[in-house]
């Protein structure tokens, strides 16, 4: 594996994180607490692997510019800008959500998880879309 392979790895990790998150959400709605815990811890580990890989890649490779494709570039930016903002905000939110679960502070955990989950899902899904737009659909 080379540095050039990391964007694809990152997209795969984001996809796996999104599937784990959605599965964890479904599990807790069905009151499968142990399954939920395992899925959410797995999502955290996969997301940490993503963040590590992402930082390694961008340490070695400058950001890729999106081509000037008129309306398509506007769509790209509409996806990218909130993705970047929410990606930065979600890390402390995820840690706080996990902290409350670890301490078994269930009401606090549920309260922040209701905000953290959709943001984390949005960032995971739009991360894959950004990858597809930059490296697959409009390289």
C-alpha positions in Angstrom: 0.0 0.0 0.0 1.3 3.5 -0.9 0.3 7.0 0.2 -1.7 7.2 -3.1 -3.9 4.3 -1.9 -5.0 6.1 1.3 -8.0 8.1 -0.1 -9.6 4.8 -1.2 -8.8 3.3 2.2 -10.3 6.3 3.9 -13.5 6.1 1.8 -13.7 2.4 2.8 -13.2 3.2 6.5 -15.9 5.9 6.3 -18.3 3.4 4.6 -17.7 0.8 7.3 -18.1 3.4 10.1 -21.4 4.5 8.6 -22.7 0.9 8.4 -21.6 0.3 12.0 -23.2 3.5 13.2 -26.5 2.7 11.4 -26.4 -0.8 12.8 -25.7 0.5 16.3 -28.6 2.8 16.0 -30.9 0.0 14.9 -29.6 -2.2 17.7 -30.4 0.3 20.4 -33.8 1.0 19.0 -34.5 -2.8 19.3 -33.1 -2.7 22.9 -30.0 -4.8 22.0 -27.7 -2.9 24.4 -24.7 -5.3 24.2 -24.8 -5.4 20.4 -25.2 -1.6 20.3 -22.2 -1.2 22.6 -20.0 -3.4 20.4 -21.1 -1.7 17.2 -20.5 1.8 18.5 -17.1 0.9 19.9 -16.3 -0.6 16.5 -17.4 2.6 14.8 -15.2 4.6 17.1 -12.2 2.3 16.3 -12.8 2.5 12.6 -13.3 6.2 12.7 -10.0 6.6 14.6 -8.3 4.5 12.0 -9.8 6.8 9.3 -8.6 9.9 11.1 -5.1 8.5 11.4 -5.0 7.5 7.8 -6.4 10.9 6.7 -3.8 12.8 8.7 -1.0 10.7 7.3 -2.2 11.2 3.8 -2.6 15.0 4.1 0.8 15.3 5.8 2.4 13.9 2.7 0.0 15.1 -0.1 -1.5 18.6 -0.4 -5.2 19.0 -0.7 -6.6 18.1 -4.1 -8.4 20.9 -6.0 -11.8 20.1 -7.4 -12.0 21.0 -11.2 -14.0 24.0 -12.3 -17.1 22.2 -13.5 -19.7 25.0 -13.0 -22.8 23.7 -11.2 -21.1 20.4 -10.2 -18.4 22.3 -8.3 -21.1 24.2 -6.5 -22.8 20.9 -5.5 -19.3 19.7 -4.3 -18.8 22.8 -2.2 -22.3 22.6 -0.7 -21.4 19.0 0.4 -17.8 19.8 1.4 -18.1 22.9 3.5 -20.6 21.5 6.1 -18.7 18.2 6.0 -15.5 20.0 7.1 -17.2 22.1 9.8 -19.1 19.1 11.3 -16.1 16.8 11.1 -14.2 19.2 13.3 -17.1 19.6 15.7 -17.9 15.9 16.0 -14.7 14.7 17.5 -15.3 16.2 21.0 -19.0 15.3 20.7 -18.1 11.6 20.0 -15.7 11.6 22.9 -18.3 13.2 25.3 -20.9 10.7 24.1 -18.6 7.7 24.8 -17.5 9.2 28.1 -21.1 9.3 29.4 -21.7 5.7 28.2 -18.5 4.6 29.9 -19.6 6.3 33.1 -23.1 4.8 32.7 -24.6 8.2 32.7 -27.4 7.1 30.4 -29.6 10.2 30.4 -26.6 12.4 29.5 -25.4 9.8 27.0 -28.8 9.7 25.3 -29.1 13.4 25.2 -25.8 14.0 23.4 -26.1 10.9 21.3 -29.3 12.3 19.7 -27.1 15.1 18.3 -23.9 13.2 17.8 -25.3 10.3 15.8 -26.8 12.3 12.8 -23.7 14.5 12.6 -21.4 11.5 12.6 -23.6 9.8 10.0 -23.6 12.9 7.8 -19.8 13.2 8.0 -19.3 9.5 7.2 -21.6 9.6 4.2 -20.5 12.9 2.8 -16.8 11.8 3.3 -17.5 9.0 0.9 -19.3 11.4 -1.5 -16.3 13.8 -1.4 -14.0 10.9 -2.2 -16.2 9.8 -5.1 -16.4 13.3 -6.5 -12.7 14.0 -6.2 -11.1 10.7 -7.2 -13.7 8.7 -9.1 -16.4 10.8 -10.8 -14.4 14.0 -11.6 -10.7 13.2 -11.1 
